[in-house]
Amino acid sequence: MARNQFGGFGGPNMQQLMRQAQKMQEQMQKMQEELDQKEYTATAGGGMVSCKVSGKRELLSLEIKPEAVDPDDVEMLQDMILAAVNEALREGEKTREETMGRLAPGGMGGMF
């Protein structure tokens, strides 16, 4: 392996790059853990259905107001549940992408 003019394999610049990469990896891990702890809430049907999801993309709670339950229109209730859960998940993903995108080098923001 060829040695450079500084007497090492890669020299000071390579060591500096490795330190920066390690620091960035540690920051990303910390942000990931913080994002996993966040909770997102969304509602649908004018507040008839509400849900809470975690940053880990898990459904934590689902609340349905009694007046939303119409045995003759179960499909409407199902749609409201889907809308609320999907909106909460979208909000979590948006926050994750924005947060992780700030840390990523130029052009890599959409990678998370």
N, C-alpha and C positions, 0 to 999 in steps of 0.2 A: 504494500500500500504506500502511495506517495505521501511524503511529509511536506507540509507547507513551510513557508519561510519563517514561521514562528516556532518551529520545532515540534509541533503536535499534529495530530490527525484532525484537522478542522480548525484549530486555533481558537482564539478568544471569541470570535464571532459565533462559532458553532456552540460554544458553551453558553454564551449569552442567549442564543436562540433556544437552546434546550431549557434554560431557566425560565424564559418567558413562556414557553409552551407548557411547562409544568405549572407555572403560576396560573395561566389561563385555564388549564384543566381543573385545578383546585377551585377556582372561582366558578366555573361552570357546574361543578359538582355541588357546591354550596347553593347556588341559585336553583339547581334542580331540586334539592331537598326543600328549599323554601317554597318553591312552586307546588311541590307535592302536598304541602301542609295547607295551602289555600283552599277556600271553599267558595263556590259560585252558586248563586240562587237565581232562578228565573220563574216567571209565571206565564200562564196562558189562559185564554178564555175569560179575560177581564178579572183575573185573580182567582178564578174558580179552581185552578190547579197550580200548585207551586212545588218546586223541587229544589234540592240542594245536591250538588256533586262536588267531589273532591278534586284536587289538582292531579290526583292519580287516576282520574276519569272513572270514579266509582260513584254510583248513586247512593247518597247518604240518607236522604229522606224524600218522601213524596206525600203531599197533603192534597186531599180532594174535598172540597166543600160539599156537604150533603145535597145542596140544591143542584150540583153539577151531575148528580146521578139520576139519569132518566132511563129506566129499563127499556123504553121504546127506542132509545137513541144511544146505544152503547158505543157506536162508531164515533160519535162526536166526542165522547169522553176519552176514547182511545186517542183520537187526534190531538186533543188538548194535552194529554200526557206526553205524547211524542214531541209535540211542539215545545213544551216546557223543558223536557230533558235535553233535547237537541240544542236549545238556546243556551242552556247552562253549560253544556259541553263546548259549544262554540266560543263562549266567553272565556272559558278556561284555556282553550287552545290559542285564542287571540292574545291573551295575557302571556302565555308561555312563549309564543313566537316573538312578541315584542321584547320581553325581558331577555331571552337568550340571544336575540338578534343584536341587542346593544353590545353584547360581549364578543360576538363573532367578528372576525376580520371582514373587511369589505367584500361584499358579494356572497357571503355565506349565511346571511340572516335567515333565509328561508329553509335552511337545512334542519331546523328543529320543529 
